[in-house]
């Protein structure tokens, strides 16, 4: 006969995280740069009390469990209160990326059927443009106090601080099934309409536990953590949950993400740990290097969202900042792998260690992965064979929100990434499957080409895309933004590839541009670049 364990049954709820932070790290600070222009400070104890008031206020507005509540907001304490207030009361916190086109935002708000939308003042013009197309939204809440409320607005607004102040905080976080929906993020979807990933309390809490582990993000109560990655991009990679879970001090940069503003905040608040996409680190590195600065406390950062160029990993290392290269996606909450070395790597030379750090790393417990060929047959883990990367686990989607098609293949989620896995389980992304360059039937990794180009001293940003070739079908074209004041010719750049990649991988041409378009999440927008260069004639073609 089966024998059941005899342990307490406590549902894994998001509210338990902020309750824990308030009780055990009550005086630990949360510091935020506000859209009002000043720096705001309070503690986890204050945050939890105000999150309870947000939950009460939502109840007073008639928000029901399961109802979606949207946010259009930067990283800040009020956004954190909304995260916990909304999910904690059993509604669904739907973070919306304000960098999307207004039509996409309206589509997402309507598809999610958001009942209310909370927004930072910066986004008032966006709200005014979108609101007429979102007839089902019952209220737009400006996240500020009465004194800062806009004098006039084309949309009737509610005032966040008034809603909060009207409540007494006398509220018990409700207990419910841990499998209920907690939050919702839409993929930035380069083709077709964005699709929603609907997380549960259980998936979020498990992801928070696992992502805080030493070989994942390695967060601790010792740290001061500044998430640069926005709370509107896959829940800032889970940091709004994992940081309170470990009791670290939190620092929120608000809308100011330029190098100078970030550096000032890093130094002033003694930040030890951060996380963001490569384009953010480009800006910060450029500022620090051109002003001959150093970081006095900043020692570790996670880079993900797109491949961290080796030159960036080394530049940060020279500033005493360890880079943890990580990979994941919206559909994975998002963390899948992180690149922490093994004990056996301790004796490696710097060059050999760098080779491993360029990989996206090992899975964290909870995620299972494999690579398969075109027929779905699993490929060997030899670091050479590359195939479609498939994943499964308790914080990976089973299906998309309000979408009938089944995205899974034999119970695995196809990531759309092409990767290798080595003998030690270190995974390396070769490419997004639609970005791979197929030259004469052989594959060229656009990421590898970009990584080489990014190491050239005159290159600020480089994207490699395919251009039409009559004989090879596709050949690599390198699109480059030069550093301010730097000079380099096409020939010099192509020369730079000699000996660094196979000869036939060397791009056929270089196009210099003043800007590479970025997606709403700060990734190079290759689809747009490919459109821009669709009639490009390669010199040899
Ligand atoms: P998103 O859902 O917007 O976070 O995008 C997920 C996709 O970003 C993944 O499927 C990868 O193609 C890409 N990505 C994320 N992290 C990395 C990384 N470290 N290196 C290369 N690509 C990455």
Boltz pocket constraint, residues with backbone or C-beta under 6 A from the ligand:
constraints:
  - pocket:
      binder: B
      contacts: [[A, 187], [A, 188], [A, 234], [A, 303], [A, 304], [A, 305], [A, 306], [A, 307], [A, 308], [A, 325], [A, 326], [A, 327], [A, 328], [A, 329], [A, 330], [A, 331], [A, 334], [A, 360], [A, 415], [A, 416], [A, 417], [A, 429], [A, 431], [A, 432], [A, 521]]
      max_distance: 6.0
